[in-house]
Amino acid sequence: MGEGEGEGDMLCFTPTLILPHPGEDIALLFSSLKTIFIGVEVEPLLLVNNIEVIYHNVILVLKGMSLQVNDGQIVAILGNNGAGKSTTLKAISGLLDSEDGEVTDGFINFQGERIDKTSPEKIVRMGIFQVMEGRRVFGDLTVEENLVVGGHTNQNAKKMKQDMDMVFRYFPRLVQRRDTLAGYISGENSRCSSSGGD
């Protein structure tokens, strides 16, 4: 499916989506880069501050995008086609370079660490991954095999098993389909399968 024809990209960091405040300079609003909750300072889980994204060194695609996600929040990026939703997600997940794009201004922090110049592999290991639009699974592999392939950055067998158990807790229908070829499961279940392996 093309953009605007159905399912869109998702960015997951267990388990949160994103709400933007376009053009709002969060660094000015939250000069300490912390939010106050009942007298306790808590650093935002994700902070995108006034980023600018340019493709091919000349095409300005995003300017002044800011958003903040606090731990436990569930939020979403909404907007028309071409508004910069996918570009924002790619900037957060480190995927701009694959399309000759870069964050040229502003910054992105995750758990207090700057990530806008970080490799996608390291960002995945930190817990952020993007579930791309459409059915991005290996159709000839089972659901469980897709999860194993998706978790290839995890080199600890015990941690891999824990992660698989967590995926099956989040998406219980995948347990029943773990031995089914991923090409034969529904679109919803294939998105769960592709998101679970990252």
DOBAGU-30558 format. One record per residue: residue number from 0; x, y, z of N, C-alpha, C in turn. Coordinates in Angstrom, 2 decimals, decimal comma, padded with zeros to 5 digits. Example, Ala and Ser with C-alpha at 12.3 -4.5 7.8 and 13.67 -1.06 7.14 Angstrom:
2
0|013,19|-005,69|007,80|012,30|-004,50|007,80|013,20|-003,30|007,80
1|012,85|-002,25|007,08|013,67|-001,06|007,14|012,90|000,03|007,87
END
This chain:
198
0|000,82|-001,18|000,00|000,00|000,00|000,00|000,86|001,24|000,00
1|000,49|002,23|-000,73|001,21|003,49|-000,72|000,77|004,35|000,45
2|001,50|005,43|000,69|001,15|006,30|001,80|-000,22|006,90|001,56
3|-001,01|006,95|002,60|-002,35|007,50|002,49|-003,37|006,48|002,05
4|-002,95|005,22|001,81|-003,87|004,20|001,35|-004,20|003,19|002,44
5|-003,87|003,45|003,66|-004,18|002,48|004,71|-003,19|002,60|005,84
6|-002,59|001,47|006,17|-001,68|001,43|007,31|-000,45|002,29|007,04
7|000,03|002,97|008,07|001,23|003,78|007,95|002,35|003,18|008,77
8|003,48|003,88|008,78|004,61|003,44|009,59|004,28|003,60|011,06
9|004,92|002,80|011,88|004,82|002,96|013,32|006,23|003,00|013,87
10|006,40|003,75|014,93|007,67|003,73|015,65|007,35|003,19|017,03
11|008,09|002,22|017,47|007,81|001,62|018,76|009,01|001,72|019,66
12|008,81|002,11|020,85|009,76|001,92|021,92|008,89|001,54|023,09
13|009,02|000,44|023,53|008,13|-000,40|024,30|007,41|000,36|025,40
14|006,12|000,51|025,37|005,21|000,61|024,23|004,68|002,04|024,14
15|005,18|002,88|023,24|004,77|004,28|023,13|004,75|004,73|021,68
16|003,80|005,58|021,32|003,77|006,26|020,03|004,01|007,74|020,30
17|003,81|008,63|019,30|004,32|010,00|019,42|003,27|011,07|019,09
18|003,24|012,19|019,85|002,38|013,34|019,60|003,25|014,57|019,39
19|003,14|015,23|018,24|004,02|016,38|017,98|003,43|017,70|018,49
20|004,31|018,66|018,65|003,95|020,04|018,90|004,71|020,85|017,85
21|004,23|020,85|016,57|005,00|021,46|015,48|005,40|022,90|015,76
22|006,68|023,18|015,52|007,20|024,52|015,65|007,47|024,96|017,07
23|007,11|024,15|018,04|007,30|024,51|019,44|008,71|024,15|019,88
24|009,42|025,10|020,43|010,79|024,86|020,87|010,77|024,35|022,30
25|010,84|023,05|022,45|010,74|022,43|023,77|011,89|022,84|024,67
26|013,06|023,06|024,10|014,20|023,45|024,94|013,91|024,76|025,68
27|013,17|025,67|025,04|012,82|026,91|025,71|011,75|026,68|026,76
28|010,77|025,83|026,44|009,70|025,55|027,38|010,20|024,77|028,59
29|011,10|023,81|028,34|011,63|022,95|029,40|013,14|023,12|029,41
30|013,59|024,28|029,89|015,01|024,61|029,77|015,91|023,59|030,45
31|015,41|022,90|031,44|016,23|021,88|032,10|016,09|020,53|031,40
32|015,30|020,47|030,32|015,00|019,23|029,60|014,38|018,19|030,52
33|013,66|018,65|031,52|012,98|017,76|032,45|011,56|018,25|032,64
34|010,68|017,33|032,97|009,29|017,65|033,25|009,05|017,44|034,74
35|008,24|018,26|035,33|007,96|018,15|036,76|006,65|017,38|036,94
36|006,69|016,28|037,70|005,51|015,51|038,06|005,43|015,45|039,58
37|004,46|016,13|040,15|004,23|016,13|041,59|005,54|016,35|042,36
38|006,27|017,37|041,96|007,48|017,73|042,66|008,70|016,88|042,36
39|008,59|015,90|041,45|009,71|015,03|041,11|010,13|015,33|039,67
40|011,40|015,66|039,48|011,88|015,92|038,14|012,11|014,59|037,41
41|011,52|014,48|036,22|011,65|013,27|035,41|012,09|013,68|034,02
42|013,17|013,11|033,56|013,64|013,40|032,21|012,71|012,74|031,21
43|012,37|013,43|030,10|011,50|012,82|029,10|012,12|011,54|028,54
44|011,28|010,59|028,21|011,76|009,37|027,58|012,33|009,70|026,20
45|011,59|010,51|025,45|012,01|010,93|024,11|011,81|012,43|023,99
46|012,81|013,11|023,49|012,73|014,55|023,26|013,25|014,85|021,86
47|012,39|015,36|021,01|012,77|015,83|019,68|012,68|017,34|019,75
48|013,80|018,01|019,57|013,82|019,45|019,77|014,16|020,21|018,49
49|013,14|020,82|017,91|013,31|021,79|016,82|014,18|021,25|015,69
50|013,91|019,99|015,26|014,78|019,40|014,23|014,43|019,91|012,84
51|015,47|019,89|012,01|015,36|020,20|010,59|015,94|019,00|009,86
52|015,24|018,53|008,84|015,72|017,38|008,06|015,84|017,80|006,61
53|017,00|017,48|006,03|017,27|017,79|004,62|017,65|016,50|003,90
54|017,08|016,29|002,72|017,42|015,15|001,86|018,32|015,63|000,72
55|019,26|014,81|000,32|020,16|015,07|-000,81|020,87|016,42|-000,71
56|021,12|016,87|000,51|021,81|018,13|000,79|021,08|019,39|000,30
57|019,87|019,26|-000,24|019,18|020,45|-000,76|017,69|020,50|-000,47
58|017,04|019,39|-000,26|015,58|019,38|-000,12|015,20|019,45|001,36
59|014,70|020,60|001,79|014,25|020,78|003,16|012,88|020,12|003,31
60|012,82|019,08|004,14|011,60|018,31|004,29|010,89|018,61|005,62
61|011,66|018,91|006,62|011,10|019,12|007,95|011,84|020,28|008,61
62|011,10|021,20|009,20|011,74|022,34|009,86|010,95|022,66|011,13
63|011,67|022,70|012,26|011,06|023,11|013,51|010,18|022,07|014,17
64|010,41|020,79|013,91|009,59|019,74|014,52|010,09|019,47|015,94
65|009,18|019,58|016,90|009,50|019,29|018,29|008,40|018,45|018,89
66|008,78|017,53|019,75|007,82|016,76|020,51|008,50|016,17|021,72
67|007,70|015,83|022,69|008,22|015,23|023,92|007,32|014,07|024,28
68|007,91|012,95|024,66|007,17|011,78|025,12|007,72|011,41|026,49
69|006,83|011,38|027,46|007,23|011,00|028,81|006,96|009,51|029,01
70|007,64|008,91|029,93|007,49|007,49|030,22|006,03|007,16|030,50
71|005,52|006,14|029,83|004,15|005,70|030,04|003,12|006,39|029,16
72|003,49|007,42|028,42|002,54|008,11|027,56|002,26|007,29|026,31
73|001,04|007,40|025,82|000,67|006,85|024,53|000,22|008,04|023,69
74|000,95|008,33|022,63|000,66|009,48|021,79|000,83|009,09|020,32
75|000,40|009,95|019,41|000,47|009,66|017,98|000,84|010,90|017,18
76|001,50|010,72|016,05|001,77|011,80|015,11|000,66|011,78|014,07
77|-000,02|012,89|013,91|-001,11|013,01|012,94|-000,78|014,12|011,96
78|-001,22|013,97|010,72|-001,02|015,02|009,74|-001,33|014,55|008,34
79|-001,42|015,49|007,43|-001,70|015,20|006,03|-000,52|014,49|005,38
80|-000,76|013,92|004,21|000,35|013,35|003,43|001,36|014,45|003,16
81|002,64|014,10|003,30|003,70|015,07|003,04|003,98|016,02|004,19
82|003,32|015,82|005,34|003,51|016,72|006,48|004,78|016,44|007,26
83|005,41|015,29|007,03|006,66|014,97|007,71|006,55|013,90|008,78
84|005,43|013,19|008,84|005,26|012,14|009,86|006,31|011,04|009,69
85|006,42|010,47|008,50|007,38|009,39|008,28|008,82|009,88|008,42
86|009,09|011,09|007,97|010,44|011,65|008,10|010,80|011,81|009,57
87|009,85|012,24|010,39|010,10|012,37|011,83|010,44|011,01|012,43
88|009,66|009,99|012,08|009,92|008,64|012,60|011,27|008,12|012,13
89|011,61|008,37|010,88|012,91|007,93|010,37|014,06|008,66|011,07
90|013,85|009,93|011,39|014,88|010,68|012,11|015,10|010,07|013,50
91|014,01|009,73|014,17|014,11|009,15|015,51|014,75|007,77|015,46
92|014,41|006,96|014,47|014,92|005,59|014,41|016,24|005,48|013,65
93|016,79|006,60|013,19|018,11|006,59|012,56|018,13|006,11|011,13
94|017,00|006,15|010,45|016,91|005,60|009,10|017,03|006,63|007,99
95|017,31|007,88|008,31|017,40|008,92|007,27|018,56|008,68|006,31
96|019,68|008,21|006,83|020,89|008,04|006,02|020,64|007,12|004,81
97|019,78|006,11|004,99|019,51|005,18|003,89|018,80|005,86|002,72
98|018,25|007,05|002,95|017,57|007,80|001,89|018,29|009,13|001,62
99|019,57|009,20|001,99|020,39|010,38|001,82|019,78|011,60|002,51
100|019,29|011,37|003,72|018,75|012,45|004,53|019,52|012,58|005,81
101|019,39|013,75|006,46|020,07|013,96|007,74|019,37|015,04|008,54
102|019,51|014,92|009,86|019,06|015,98|010,76|020,15|017,04|010,74
103|019,82|018,24|010,26|020,82|019,30|010,12|020,73|020,37|011,20
104|019,67|020,33|011,98|019,53|021,30|013,06|018,67|020,66|014,15
105|018,81|021,13|015,38|018,08|020,58|016,50|018,73|019,29|016,98
106|018,00|018,55|017,83|018,55|017,30|018,35|017,42|016,36|018,77
107|017,79|015,09|018,93|016,87|014,06|019,40|017,55|013,34|020,56
108|016,88|013,30|021,71|017,38|012,59|022,89|016,45|011,44|023,22
109|017,02|010,31|023,61|016,25|009,18|024,12|016,86|008,78|025,45
110|016,07|008,79|026,50|016,52|008,49|027,86|017,76|009,32|028,23
111|017,73|010,60|027,82|018,81|011,52|028,16|020,03|011,45|027,28
112|020,06|010,54|026,32|021,22|010,39|025,44|020,87|010,88|024,04
113|021,74|011,68|023,47|021,51|012,21|022,12|021,65|011,07|021,10
114|020,64|010,94|020,20|020,64|009,81|019,25|020,55|010,22|017,79
115|020,47|011,52|017,48|020,27|011,89|016,07|021,50|011,64|015,21
116|022,64|011,34|015,79|023,84|010,98|015,03|024,23|009,53|015,31
117|023,30|008,74|015,84|023,56|007,36|016,25|023,12|006,41|015,15
118|023,81|005,29|015,00|023,47|004,31|013,97|022,14|003,63|014,29
119|021,39|003,21|013,26|020,12|002,52|013,49|020,29|001,26|014,35
120|021,42|000,56|014,17|021,65|-000,67|014,94|021,71|-000,38|016,44
121|022,40|000,70|016,81|022,51|001,05|018,23|021,16|001,54|018,76
122|020,43|002,27|017,94|019,11|002,75|018,34|018,18|001,57|018,61
123|018,24|000,55|017,76|017,43|-000,66|017,99|017,81|-001,30|019,31
124|019,11|-001,41|019,58|019,56|-002,01|020,84|019,12|-001,19|022,05
125|018,91|000,10|021,86|018,43|000,96|022,94|016,94|000,74|023,21
126|016,23|000,16|022,21|014,82|-000,14|022,40|013,87|000,59|021,48
127|014,37|001,35|020,51|013,52|002,05|019,54|013,61|001,32|018,22
128|012,48|001,05|017,61|012,48|000,47|016,27|011,26|000,95|015,52
129|011,36|000,93|014,22|010,27|001,40|013,37|009,67|000,22|012,64
130|008,36|000,08|012,75|007,64|-000,93|012,00|007,19|-000,24|010,71
131|007,82|-000,61|009,62|007,56|000,06|008,35|006,15|-000,26|007,83
132|005,68|000,63|006,98|004,37|000,47|006,36|004,31|-000,83|005,57
133|003,17|-001,48|005,61|002,97|-002,70|004,82|003,40|-003,94|005,56
134|003,41|-005,06|004,86|003,71|-006,36|005,46|005,18|-006,67|005,27
135|006,00|-006,19|006,14|007,44|-006,39|006,05|007,84|-007,64|006,82
136|007,44|-008,79|006,31|007,83|-010,06|006,91|008,38|-010,96|005,81
137|009,10|-011,99|006,23|009,56|-013,01|005,29|008,46|-014,04|005,18
138|007,74|-014,01|004,06|006,56|-014,86|003,88|006,85|-016,35|003,92
139|008,05|-016,77|003,55|008,39|-018,19|003,53|008,91|-018,69|004,87
140|009,01|-017,81|005,86|009,43|-018,21|007,20|008,21|-018,20|008,12
141|008,27|-018,98|009,18|007,17|-018,98|010,15|007,20|-017,68|010,94
142|006,13|-017,46|011,68|006,05|-016,27|012,55|007,22|-016,28|013,52
143|007,48|-017,42|014,16|008,57|-017,50|015,12|009,93|-017,26|014,45
144|010,12|-017,80|013,26|011,39|-017,57|012,54|011,57|-016,10|012,19
145|010,47|-015,41|011,84|010,55|-013,97|011,58|010,97|-013,22|012,83
146|010,46|-013,63|013,97|010,85|-012,98|015,22|012,32|-013,19|015,52
147|012,82|-014,39|015,25|014,24|-014,68|015,49|015,10|-013,83|014,55
148|014,72|-013,76|013,28|015,48|-012,95|012,32|015,44|-011,48|012,72
149|014,27|-011,01|013,13|014,13|-009,61|013,54|014,94|-009,28|014,79
150|015,19|-010,28|015,62|015,94|-010,06|016,84|017,42|-010,35|016,69
151|017,93|-010,34|015,45|019,32|-010,73|015,21|020,35|-009,85|015,92
152|019,95|-008,64|016,33|020,91|-007,79|017,04|021,11|-008,25|018,48
153|020,22|-009,11|018,95|020,32|-009,62|020,31|021,18|-010,88|020,29
154|022,37|-010,82|020,84|023,30|-011,95|020,78|023,30|-012,78|022,04
155|022,43|-012,48|022,97|022,33|-013,22|024,22|021,11|-014,14|024,12
156|021,33|-015,47|024,14|020,24|-016,44|023,95|019,17|-016,32|025,04
157|019,59|-016,10|026,28|018,62|-015,97|027,36|017,76|-014,73|027,17
158|018,41|-013,61|026,80|017,68|-012,36|026,55|016,75|-012,52|025,36
159|017,19|-013,24|024,33|016,36|-013,49|023,14|015,09|-014,23|023,55
160|015,23|-015,24|024,39|014,06|-016,00|024,85|013,13|-015,10|025,64
161|013,69|-014,27|026,52|012,87|-013,33|027,30|012,12|-012,37|026,37
162|012,81|-011,88|025,35|012,19|-010,96|024,40|011,07|-011,65|023,63
163|011,30|-012,90|023,22|010,26|-013,66|022,50|009,03|-013,85|023,40
164|009,26|-014,19|024,66|008,15|-014,36|025,60|007,38|-013,05|025,77
165|008,12|-011,93|025,81|007,47|-010,63|025,93|006,60|-010,35|024,70
166|007,12|-010,64|023,51|006,34|-010,43|022,28|005,07|-011,26|022,32
167|005,17|-012,50|022,74|003,99|-013,36|022,80|003,01|-012,89|023,88
168|003,50|-012,24|024,94|002,59|-011,65|025,94|001,88|-010,44|025,35
169|002,62|-009,59|024,61|002,00|-008,41|023,99|001,01|-008,80|022,89
170|001,35|-009,83|022,14|000,54|-010,25|021,00|000,17|-011,73|021,14
171|-000,78|-012,06|022,03|-001,08|-013,46|022,33|-001,54|-014,28|021,12
172|-002,14|-013,65|020,12|-002,57|-014,41|018,94|-001,39|-014,99|018,17
173|-000,23|-014,39|018,32|000,94|-014,92|017,62|001,37|-016,27|018,18
174|001,06|-016,55|019,44|001,40|-017,85|020,04|000,74|-018,96|019,23
175|-000,53|-018,78|018,89|-001,28|-019,78|018,12|-000,74|-019,91|016,69
176|-000,11|-018,84|016,20|000,35|-018,82|014,80|001,87|-018,92|014,68
177|002,56|-019,25|015,75|004,02|-019,23|015,76|004,62|-020,17|014,72
178|003,93|-021,27|014,36|004,44|-022,22|013,37|003,84|-022,01|011,98
179|003,03|-020,97|011,82|002,38|-020,66|010,55|003,32|-019,81|009,70
180|003,34|-020,07|008,39|004,13|-019,23|007,50|003,60|-017,80|007,58
181|004,49|-016,84|007,75|004,10|-015,45|007,94|003,35|-014,90|006,74
182|003,60|-015,45|005,55|002,90|-015,00|004,35|001,42|-015,31|004,36
183|000,98|-016,20|005,27|-000,42|-016,62|005,32|-001,20|-016,02|006,48
184|-000,58|-015,16|007,27|-001,32|-014,58|008,38|-001,87|-013,22|008,00
185|-002,84|-012,73|008,77|-003,50|-011,46|008,45|-002,52|-010,30|008,53
186|-002,91|-009,18|007,93|-002,07|-007,98|007,96|-001,79|-007,51|009,37
187|-002,81|-007,56|010,23|-002,63|-007,14|011,62|-001,61|-008,04|012,32
188|-001,75|-009,35|012,13|-000,80|-010,26|012,78|000,59|-010,15|012,18
189|000,70|-009,86|010,89|002,03|-009,71|010,30|002,72|-008,46|010,82
190|001,95|-007,40|011,09|002,55|-006,19|011,67|003,03|-006,51|013,09
191|002,26|-007,31|013,82|002,69|-007,71|015,16|003,98|-008,54|015,06
192|004,01|-009,42|014,06|005,19|-010,28|013,88|006,40|-009,44|013,50
193|006,23|-008,45|012,63|007,38|-007,63|012,24|007,81|-006,70|013,36
194|006,87|-006,19|014,15|007,25|-005,32|015,26|007,88|-006,11|016,39
195|007,46|-007,34|016,57|007,98|-008,14|017,67|009,43|-008,55|017,48
196|009,90|-008,60|016,26|011,26|-009,07|016,04|012,32|-008,01|016,16
197|011,94|-006,76|016,28|012,93|-005,69|016,32|013,52|-005,48|017,68
END
